[in-house]
Each structure stands twice: as structure tokens, then as C-alpha cells.
Amino acid sequence: MSMVRVRFFASYAELAGCETTAVDLPLPATVEDVVRRVREQLPGTRALPERPLTAVNLRHARLDAPVVDGDEVALLPPLAGG
């Protein structure tokens, strides 16, 4: 099992009801597995987009990117700019 920290930003933190949480996952695991586990643990996060923008350890990552014990996955809402 691996422990992965999850960080929510802006509107995603509002959906989750927190800015950070942690999930346990069997290895091997991917970012998509983390998102799936978060949706199971925090009902508000079911409103997240199907394919949210994510980062692993401060680097943008695809949903199929691997995660290991101790990683941090950030869920990033779309950025609006002007």
C-alpha cells in the first residue's frame, strides 16, 4: 500500500471541504487511481470533471502517470485569464 497526499485548490477545495487529504492505494497506482479514491472518500468531489488537471510533486501530470508512496497529487481547476 502507498500513502499519497492530495491537495485541492480553489473551487476544488470547496467541493472537497478541505485543502488536503491523504489516500491509501495498492501499488502500482496512477493519478487516475488517486482521483477515483478521492471521489470515494469525499462525496463532494464527485462533481470534479472527468479528467481534472493534475500535478504530481509540483509537475503537471497525466492521469496515467504513476504515483508512489509519499507523492503529492494536486488537483487544479481550470485557470481563467484575461
C-alpha positions, 0 to 999 in steps of 0.5 A: 500500500502507498500513502499519497497526499492530495491537495485541492485548490480553489473551487476544488477545495470547496467541493472537497471541504478541505485543502488536503487529504491523504489516500491509501492505494495498492501499488502500482497506482496512477493519478487516475487511481488517486482521483477515483479514491478521492471521489470515494472518500469525499462525496463532494468531489464527485462533481470534479470533471472527468479528467481534472488537471493534475500535478504530481510533486509540483509537475503537471501530470497525466492521469496515467502517470504513476504515483508512489508512496509519499507523492503529492497529487494536486488537483487544479481547476481550470485557470481563467485569464484575461 
